[in-house]
Structure formats: C-alpha cells, structure tokens
Amino acid sequence: QVQLVESGGGLVQAGGSLRLSCAASGPTLRAYRMGWFRQVPGKEREFVAVINRSGAGTFYADSVNGRFTISSDHAKNTMYLQMNRLTHEDPAVYYCATNTGWGAWSTVPADFAYWGQGTQVTVSS
C-alpha cells in the first residue's frame, strides 16, 4: 500500500507560481500512474493532470494546459505540480493520487486508488 503526502500549498498572488509536491512511501512511483486533482467546497473533485510510470508521458485538463507542469523524480519517489500564471479559477484543495491503469488516460477520481490528504492553494488579487 502506498502512502501519499502533499505539500507546497499556500497563498499566492494572481499571476504567481507555486510548486506542489507529493511524496510517496511504500511502492515506487514506477508502479503507478500518478495524478493531481483539485476540489472546491460544494463541487466534485476535478482532474488536473496525470503522468505515466516512466515520467515521460503527461496529460492535462484544458483549464491548466500550458500553465501547469506535472513531473516525477523517481530517485526521490516524489511527484510535482508546477503551477504558473495562477488565476482566480485555481484556488482549491489539491490532491495527488495513484492509478494502476494502462492504455488510455483516466481522468476519473474513481479510477485512482490511493490519495493524499490534500494541500490548500489560495490565490489573492
């Protein structure tokens, strides 16, 4: 069983940047696809980005494509989400999660088995 711990959230001005980290303990990240999701109160959890086992393949939600970058460091067993040009659409609790699927990318939370506790991102004007 893998355990995930997110960090790096906080308060940032609109147009600014943050880098989130997701540290995994237990099985290596090479065993999973890894994803980032976000959620605001009263709304469903929303897909943000996903990365494949090798770290060479990625897929993004349209809302963040070109602004956010997902990456992984297998030596550190850690995944990252670099968020640039943050807007007032981006505040949420951000979660990382694991997926054991193959083939087409999954963007559905139900397909991700293990989740971190989340980290809050707030954007000020």
LINZI-V826922 format. One line per field, one symbol per residue. ss: DSSP state (~ for helix, > for strand, _ for the rest). phi: phi as a letter, one per 30 degrees, with the letter a starting at -180 (. if undefined). Layout:
ss=???
phi=???
This chain:
ss=__>>>>>__>>>>____>>>>>>>>___~~~_>>>>>>>______>>>>>>______>>>____>__>>>>>>____>>>>>>________>>>>>>>>_________~~~___>___>>>>>>_
phi=.ccbbdajdlcbdejdbbbcbbccbjeddddbdbbcbbbceibddcdcabbdddiccbabdedcejccbcabbddchbcbbdcchdbddceadcbcacbcdbiddcbceddcdcbddjbdcbccd
